[in-house]
Amino acid sequence: MVTVWELDFYSRPILDERQKKRWEILICESPLAIDRPLESLFRFSQFCASTEVNSVRLRQALEQAIAEAPHAPKKIRFFRRPMTNMIVKACQELGINAQPSRRTLTLHQWLEQRMQEVYPADPNYQPGETPTVQLSGSIPQPLPDALRGQKWAFVSLEAGALAEMPEWPIDFGEAFPLNLVGLPPEMSIPGLIVFSPRALPLAGWMSGLELAFLKFESGPTAKLLLETGANDCWVLATLNDRQSQAEAEEFETRKQNAQGVHFLAVQSNPTVEAFTGFWLLQELASRSGKTEVRKQS
């Protein structure tokens, strides 16, 4: 299986001897499968001074991490868009594909744990949230004509049933262990199945994106959106009738109850048992509590 890493390079709420914030490089492995043991995931952390914030320092840390890891990564995901140039440059010099992504679930959990337990224990800890840049989302784009699904349906599965996912016939997909989120087996996980006679090219196209989450957008023209990458957005469906809008609202409610966890599946038709695509997703809550501003089309 391909190895994917998640990376963060940013300042922390800890001061150095010059009263400047210390920076930290965090690297962790994406689990990719629902049955991957969390304790087996590679992790690497390293502090550095604010005067060392450059691509050379990051490349050196990546070289050290690669030397320590059981497998070198084929791809590295990162979520801080202001750090794009630095991260991409360091990764390119090592022949690694760097992708802006909101699918940094393991890193999100690790950062939360360090914010609560690790940084406050440092004698030079400075209370207060580490600022991030709030950027507006892009205008939702229509799916390519050849990839639009003919039908779709909101469905749900119990979390316990998803444990059987490794046994399902799936052409394209990705998941993560549900104990990363701590959901009980009886929790209802909402999802969307897209049916299309061109299911294979649709799922193949989706697999090339950094799938983040599905979201219902209400308004004069209600839409079901697929968020990808750092801030890309696609219109999966336009919801013109009240019934489909009510189903989408129920989907959002169930998603919130499941800590943002949900799934997207692709099938050629409702009678087949195999999945052309199946992705377990999670919409991460913002630490700042702010809602991303979405440009209107």
N, C-alpha and C positions, 0 to 999 in steps of 0.2 A: 504493500500500500504506500502511496505517496505521502511523504512527511510534510506537514504544513505548520509553520510557526506563527505566533501572534507576538507583536512587538510594540513596546511603548518606550519613548525616550522623551522625558519631560521633567520639569522641576517638581520638587516635593516640599512639603511644609516643614523643612528642616534647614536651619541656618549653619553656615560654616564659620570659620574663624574671622572671616571678613564681613560677616553679617549678610552674606549673599545666600540665596537658596541653593541647596545642593540639587543636582540633577541625578536621575537614575535611569538605567537601561534595564528594562524587564523583558524577558523572552520566555514564552511558554508554548507548549505544543498544542495544536488543535486536536481534539480527540477523534473527530471525523465519523466515528461509529457509535451506536447506542450502547454497545457492550464493551467499550474500551474502558479498562480500569483507570480511574482518575489518578491513582497513586503511581501509575506507570508513565505518566506524562512528564516529559523533560521540562525543567525550569532552570532559569539562569537570571541572576540579578547582580547589578554592579552600580555603585554610586560613582559620580564624577563631579568635578568642580564646574562652575558655570563658565569658566574660561576654556573648558575642554569640549564645549558643545559644538561639534562639527562632524562632518562625515568621516573624517579620518579616525576620530576616537570611536565612533560607532562601528566602523568597519573592523577595528581592532577587537572590540568586544564581540562582534559576530564571529570573527575568526577563533577567538577563545571558546565561545559557546559551541561552535561546530566541532572543535577538537574534543570537547567534553561530552558531546551528545552521542547517543548510539547511532543516529542517522542524521545526515545533513538534510536541511529543508530544500524542497523544490520551489516553495512559495512562502512568502512572509506577508501576513496581513497586518495592517496598522490602521488606527481610526483617527489619529490627530492630523487633520488636513494641513495645518500650518507647518508640520514637520515633513511634508511630502518630499520636497526637493532633497533634503538631507538624507532621508531614509532610502529613497529610490537610488540616489548616487552611491551610497555605501553598499547597497545590495547588488547593483549592477556591476560594481567592481569585483564582486565575488561570484558573478554569474547566477544570481538568484532573482527570481521574479518577485517584485514587491507590488502589492495590491492594496489600495485604500479600501477599507471594508468596515461594515458595522457587524460583521460576523466574528467578533472577537470575544466570545462568550466566556471562555476560560480566563482570559486576561481581565475581563470585567470583574469576575468573582475574586480574582487574586488581588486586584487593586482595592476592591472594597475591604477585603480582609486586612490588607496592609494599612489602609487608612484608619481602620478601627483598632488594630492591635500592634502594628510594627512602628509606624512613625510616631505615635503619641508616647511610646516608650523611650524615645531618644531624648537626651537631656536638652538638646537644642531645638526641640519641636516647637513650632509656632502654630497655635490653633488657627483655623480658618481654612476654607476650601481652596485647593489649588485651582486657579482660574483656567478656563478653557475658552477658546474662541467660538462663539455661537454664529454659525453661518446659516444662511437661508437655504432651503431645499430647492432643487431644480423643478422646472415645470414638468408635470407628468406627460410622458410621451406615449403615443399609441403603439401597441405591439406591431411588428411587421405584419403586413397583410397575410403572408403565407403561414404565419405562426399563430393566428388567432384560433382559439378553441371554438367549437361549434356549440358546446353545452358546458355547463359547470354546475356543481352542487356543493352546498355546505354539508359537512358530515362531522362526526366526532368519534373518537376512540378513547377507551380508558387507557391511562398511562401504563397499566400493567400489560395491556395487549401489545403496546409498542415494543415491549421487550423481545417479541418474536420477530422484529424487523430483520435481523440477520438471516432469517430463513426465507424471507419473501423474495420472489424473483423481481429484481429492480435493475434497470439498465443504467440509470443515472441517479445520483442522490448523495445525501450527506445527513448525518445525525450527530447527536451528542448524548452522553449518559444523562438520564433524567435525575440521578442523584446529584448532579452538578447544581440542579435547581432545588432539589429536595421535595419533589412532588410525590404524594402517596399514590399507590397503584390504582386506587379507585377514582382518582381525579379524572374528570372528563377533559380531553384535549380536543379543541375544535380544529377543523381543517377545511380545505377547499380542494375538490377534485376537478380538474379541467379535462374535458373529453375532446379529442381531436383526431381526425383520420391521419393527420400529420403529427402524431404524438411523438415519434422518434426525433424529427428535427426540432420540434418545440422543446422537448426535454434536453436535447443536446445543446440548443441555444441557451437555455436556462443554466445548464451546468457550467457554461463559460462565464457566467456572471457571479458576482459575490452576493448571493441571495441573502437579504437581511430579514424582512418580515412583510406580511400582508397587513393592509390597513384599510378600513372603510372610511371614506371621506364623504360626509353629508353635504348638503347644499342644493342649489337649484338643479345641478346636474350631479346626482350621487354617483360615486365611482368606487370600485374596488381596486386598490393600488398595490403594486408589487414594488417594494423598495429594494434597491440593490446598490452595491458599491458604497462609496462615501456619501453620496447624496443623489444618486440617480433614482428615477421613479418611472414606472410603466403602468398604463391603464389596462388591467386585466379584463374588466367588464364595466359597462355603464348600466346602472341600475335604474330603470325607468319606471318600474311599477312598485307599488307600496309593499307587496309581499316580499319581493327580493330585498328591498331596503330593510324591512323588519328582520329578515333572516341575517342580513349583514350586521345589523345592530346587535342581534343575539350572539353572533360570532364574536363581536368585539367584547361583549360582556363576559363570555366564556373565556376568551383569551386573557382578559385582565384577571379573572379568577384563577387562572392557571399560571400566574406570574409571567404573562406574556408569551407562554409556550403555545405553539400551534404548528400546523403542517400544511404543505402544498404538495399535491400529487398530480400526476399526469397519466391518463390512460387513453387508449385508442377508442374505447366505447365502454358503456356501463356493464357489459356482460363478461368482460375479460377479468381474470383473477390476478394477472401480473401487472406491475407498475412500470411504465416507461420512465417515470421520474418520481422520486419521493424525497422531500427535504423536510427535516424537522427544523423549525425556526423558533426564534425568541425575539420579541421586541423588548429591548433593554430600556429600563426607566432611566431618565437623565438624573445624574447626581445633583444637579442644580435645581431640578424640579421645573426647569423651563421647557416649554413646548417649542419644537422646531417650527420655524415659520416656513410655510410652503407657498411658493409663488403660484399664482393662479394663472391658468391657461386662458 
